């Protein structure tokens, strides 16, 4: 008799909490696991602040100046709290982001920027 069990894995980290207003105020949403948000304006009518938390020091948050992971970017490692995303990237707003528990390399991030494709196992929002 085959007693195969189906296992469901819930990825708790990283945990990305996004807010509709600066300074962690207003409406909020919480996302977990490896994901990319291709246009921050489509979430809560615009994300203005965020909290990024992980138990892994390899956790990576990548912020882009363009939608769909385009434009200039900034790589942040480990836990981050950003009270105001306006003008955060050298005077430009954050338009898209990647949140992951993995340590993304510069080459991987450039590939994502060039192709618009996330690595396998990532959710696209």
SERO-4910 file (N, C-alpha, C, O; in steps of 0.05 Angstrom, whole numbers):
BEGIN
 pado doro    nc1    nc2    nc3   cac1   cac2   cac3    cc1    cc2    cc3    oc1    oc2    oc3
  Unk    A     17    -23      0      0      0      0     18     25      0     36     28     17
  Unk    A     13     43    -19     28     67    -21     17     88     -2     -6     96     -4
  Unk    A     34     98     16     25    118     35     41    144     31     51    156     50
  Unk    A     42    152      6     56    177     -1     40    201     10     16    203      5
  Unk    A     54    218     24     41    242     34     51    266     18     74    268     11
  Unk    A     32    283     12     39    308     -1     47    328     20     33    332     40
  Unk    A     70    341     16     80    360     35     78    388     23     86    392      1
  Unk    A     68    406     39     66    434     31     86    450     47     87    448     72
  Unk    A    102    465     33    123    481     47    114    510     46    108    521     25
  Unk    A    113    522     70    107    550     72    132    565     78    144    561     99
  Unk    A    140    583     61    164    599     66    157    624     81    142    641     72
  Unk    A    167    626    106    160    648    123    178    672    119    171    695    125
  Unk    A    202    667    109    222    689    106    232    690     78    234    669     64
  Unk    A    240    713     69    238    738     84    209    748     86    192    738     71
  Unk    A    205    766    104    179    778    108    181    807     99    197    822    111
  Unk    A    166    815     80    165    842     70    139    854     77    118    845     67
  Unk    A    139    875     93    115    890     99    116    917     85    135    932     89
  Unk    A     96    922     69     95    947     54     72    964     64     51    954     73
  Unk    A     76    991     62     56   1010     73     49   1030     52     65   1038     35
  Unk    A     24   1040     53     14   1059     34     23   1088     40     21   1105     23
  Unk    A     34   1092     64     43   1119     71     72   1117     82     81   1096     90
  Unk    A     85   1140     83    112   1142     94    111   1136    124     90   1136    136
  Unk    A    134   1129    135    137   1124    163    119   1101    174    109   1101    196
  Unk    A    116   1081    157    102   1056    164     73   1061    173     64   1048    192
  Unk    A     60   1078    159     32   1085    166     14   1077    143     23   1070    121
  Unk    A    -12   1079    148    -32   1073    128    -37   1044    124    -30   1027    142
  Unk    A    -49   1037    102    -55   1009     96    -29    993     93     -8   1005     85
  Unk    A    -30    967     99     -5    952     96    -12    924     85    -35    914     87
  Unk    A      8    912     73      7    884     64     33    870     72     54    883     72
  Unk    A     30    845     78     54    829     85     57    807     64     39    792     58
  Unk    A     82    805     54     89    784     34    112    768     46    129    778     60
  Unk    A    111    742     41    132    724     50    143    708     27    130    705      7
  Unk    A    168    699     30    181    683     10    195    699    -11    195    724    -10
  Unk    A    207    686    -30    222    699    -51    203    710    -72    187    695    -83
  Unk    A    205    736    -77    186    748    -96    197    773   -108    216    785    -99
  Unk    A    183    781   -129    189    806   -142    163    821   -147    143    810   -155
  Unk    A    163    847   -141    140    864   -146    148    882   -169    166    899   -166
  Unk    A    136    878   -192    144    892   -217    135    921   -219    147    936   -234
  Unk    A    114    928   -203    106    956   -204     93    963   -177     71    954   -170
  Unk    A    108    979   -161     99    986   -134     73   1002   -134     59   1002   -114
  Unk    A     67   1016   -156     43   1032   -158     18   1014   -158     -4   1024   -151
  Unk    A     21    989   -165     -2    971   -166     -9    959   -139    -30    945   -137
  Unk    A      7    964   -119      2    953    -92     -6    977    -74      9    996    -71
  Unk    A    -29    975    -62    -39    996    -44    -39   1024    -56    -35   1044    -42
  Unk    A    -43   1026    -82    -41   1051    -97    -14   1065    -93    -12   1089    -94
  Unk    A      6   1049    -88     33   1059    -85     45   1053    -58     33   1059    -37
  Unk    A     68   1041    -58     82   1035    -33    100   1058    -26    116   1067    -42
  Unk    A     97   1068     -1    113   1092      7    135   1085     28    154   1100     31
  Unk    A    131   1063     42    152   1054     62    150   1024     64    131   1011     56
  Unk    A    172   1012     76    172    983     79    190    974    101    208    989    111
  Unk    A    185    949    110    202    935    129    209    908    117    191    894    108
  Unk    A    235    901    117    244    876    106    258    861    128    277    871    140
  Unk    A    248    837    134    259    821    157    265    793    148    249    780    134
  Unk    A    288    783    157    295    755    152    314    745    174    328    761    187
  Unk    A    313    719    178    332    707    198    358    700    185    377    692    198
  Unk    A    360    704    158    385    698    143    401    723    137    389    743    128
  Unk    A    427    722    142    444    745    135    447    748    105    456    768     95
  Unk    A    440    726     90    442    727     61    418    741     48    418    746     24
  Unk    A    397    746     63    373    758     52    380    783     36    397    799     45
  Unk    A    367    786     13    373    808     -5    348    823    -13    328    811    -20
  Unk    A    349    849    -11    328    867    -21    340    884    -43    360    897    -39
  Unk    A    328    882    -67    339    898    -89    317    918    -98    295    910   -104
  Unk    A    324    943    -98    306    965   -105    314    976   -132    337    982   -137
  Unk    A    294    980   -150    299    989   -177    285   1016   -182    264   1021   -171
  Unk    A    297   1033   -199    285   1058   -206    264   1056   -228    248   1074   -231
  Unk    A    263   1033   -242    243   1029   -262    224   1006   -256    231    989   -240
  Unk    A    201   1005   -268    183    982   -265    195    958   -279    213    961   -296
  Unk    A    185    935   -272    194    909   -284    224    905   -281    237    893   -298
  Unk    A    235    914   -258    263    909   -250    283    922   -270    304    911   -276
  Unk    A    275    945   -279    292    960   -298    305    984   -284    298    991   -262
  Unk    A    324    996   -299    336   1021   -289    359   1016   -270    369    994   -268
  Unk    A    366   1036   -255    387   1034   -235    376   1018   -211    351   1017   -207
  Unk    A    394   1006   -196    385    991   -173    404    994   -150    427   1002   -152
  Unk    A    393    987   -126    409    986   -102    405    960    -88    382    951    -86
  Unk    A    426    948    -78    425    922    -65    428    927    -35    447    940    -26
  Unk    A    409    916    -20    410    917      9    411    889     21    396    871     11
  Unk    A    427    884     40    430    858     53    420    859     81    423    879     95
  Unk    A    407    837     90    398    835    118    373    852    123    361    863    104
  Unk    A    366    855    147    341    869    155    343    899    148    364    912    152
  Unk    A    321    910    138    320    938    129    293    950    136    272    937    134
  Unk    A    294    975    144    269    991    148    274   1016    132    293   1031    136
  Unk    A    255   1022    114    258   1046     97    232   1062    101    211   1055     92
  Unk    A    235   1085    115    212   1101    122    200   1117     99    177   1125    100
  Unk    A    216   1122     78    207   1138     55    221   1129     30    245   1132     27
  Unk    A    205   1117     11    217   1107    -14    219   1129    -35    233   1125    -55
  Unk    A    206   1152    -31    209   1174    -50    238   1184    -50    250   1188    -29
  Unk    A    248   1188    -74    275   1199    -77    297   1182    -64    318   1192    -58
  Unk    A    291   1156    -59    310   1139    -44    334   1131    -60    356   1127    -49
  Unk    A    331   1129    -86    353   1120   -104    365   1143   -119    357   1149   -142
  Unk    A    383   1157   -106    397   1180   -119    376   1200   -130    379   1209   -153
  Unk    A    356   1207   -114    336   1226   -122    313   1215   -139    296   1230   -148
  Unk    A    313   1189   -143    291   1176   -158    276   1157   -140    286   1146   -121
  Unk    A    250   1154   -146    233   1137   -131    238   1107   -137    249   1100   -158
  Unk    A    231   1090   -118    233   1061   -122    207   1053   -137    185   1059   -128
  Unk    A    211   1039   -159    188   1031   -176    182   1001   -176    160    993   -181
  Unk    A    203    985   -170    200    956   -168    221    945   -149    240    959   -143
  Unk    A    216    920   -140    236    908   -121    236    878   -122    217    866   -132
  Unk    A    257    867   -111    260    838   -107    266    833    -78    283    847    -66
  Unk    A    252    814    -66    255    807    -38    261    777    -37    245    761    -46
  Unk    A    284    770    -26    292    742    -26    309    734     -1    323    751     10
  Unk    A    308    709      6    324    699     28    352    690     18    369    684     33
  Unk    A    355    691     -8    380    683    -21    399    706    -24    390    729    -25
  Unk    A    424    701    -27    444    722    -33    446    724    -63    460    709    -76
  Unk    A    432    743    -74    433    748   -103    460    762   -109    467    781    -96
  Unk    A    473    752   -130    499    765   -138    493    788   -157    470    791   -167
  Unk    A    513    805   -161    510    827   -180    504    817   -208    487    828   -222
  Unk    A    516    795   -216    511    783   -242    482    774   -245    470    778   -265
  Unk    A    472    761   -224    444    752   -224    425    776   -226    405    774   -241
  Unk    A    430    797   -211    413    820   -212    414    834   -239    393    842   -249
  Unk    A    437    836   -251    439    848   -278    424    831   -298    412    842   -316
  Unk    A    425    804   -295    410    787   -313    380    791   -310    366    792   -330
  Unk    A    371    794   -285    342    800   -281    335    826   -294    314    828   -307
  Unk    A    352    846   -290    346    873   -302    345    871   -332    328    884   -345
  Unk    A    364    856   -344    365    854   -374    342    837   -385    333    843   -407
  Unk    A    333    817   -371    313    799   -382    285    804   -371    265    797   -384
  Unk    A    284    816   -347    258    819   -334    247    794   -322    225    793   -312
  Unk    A    264    773   -322    256    746   -311    269    741   -284    293    744   -280
  Unk    A    252    732   -265    262    724   -239    272    696   -240    263    680   -257
  Unk    A    289    688   -221    298    660   -220    274    642   -214    254    651   -204
  Unk    A    277    616   -220    255    597   -215    250    596   -185    268    598   -168
  Unk    A    225    592   -177    217    590   -149    209    617   -137    201    618   -114
  Unk    A    211    638   -153    202    665   -144    174    671   -152    166    663   -174
  Unk    A    159    684   -135    132    694   -143    135    721   -156    150    738   -147
  Unk    A    119    725   -177    119    751   -190     92    765   -184     71    753   -188
  Unk    A     94    788   -173     70    804   -165     69    829   -182     50    845   -180
***
